[in-house]
Amino acid sequence: QVQLVQSGAEVKKPGASVTVSCKASGYTFTSYYMHWVRQAPGQGLEWVGIINPSGGSTRYAQKFQGRLTVTRDTSTSIVYMELSSLRSEDTAVYYCARGGDVVVPITSVRDAFDIWGQGTMVTVSS
Amino acid sequence: DIQMTQSPSTLSASVGDRVTITCRASQSISNWLAWYQQKPGKAPKLLIYKASSLESGVPSRFSGSGSGTEFTLTISSLQPDDFATYYCQQYFAYYTFGQGTKLEIK
């Protein structure tokens, strides 16, 4: 079945970096965009960024520019999200979520998120 | 940035009730709107996309309507499994979620 399986919980100190992985299975990995969404404790959902797993192109939410790097490994069908210079406000559950077909350019893609990973808790604390 | 505002923030209802949740966009988003259901400790689940299209496998008691700046999610007859938090999301320009509506048992 189509599924996204994420890596386990992380605890990091302020200023450190964290990498969360998301392994896709059950569909053609390079055919669909992958998004990252986060949710701080007790709060709503916030879009973080998107990657085209086929070509590797990315777009990030403005607030994460300079701190966020999303990459992929097509040989293993894994997408990685690295967030650096962590601060306490980055404490959240991070989700990967499948988007639309990559035939649409990343600059004009409009897609809902139909499959979600189980989430990865990232805690930033001194 | 496009802002999404949901109302109400909390809704108390009983099994069998018909409920409606509203989502307003700060500018026109055509019909580029999705609705998600989230239960505690779980990932969101897609219910509706393109404002009114039902995702495969989602019960037909869920329906969506609207275009432009005002949208609604309606549950025709609440079931015990429907008590959860609901989020709207615009995907006209980047992606923005509403703040959520918690549907509670009355």
Interface residues (C-beta under 8 A of the other chain):
Chain A: H35 G44 L45 E46 W47 R59 A61 Y95 A97 R110 D111 A112 F113 D114 W116 G117 Q118 G119
Chain B: W32 A34 Y36 A43 P44 K45 L46 Y49 K50 E55 Y87 Q89 Y91 F92 Y94 Y95 T96 F97 G98 Q99 G100
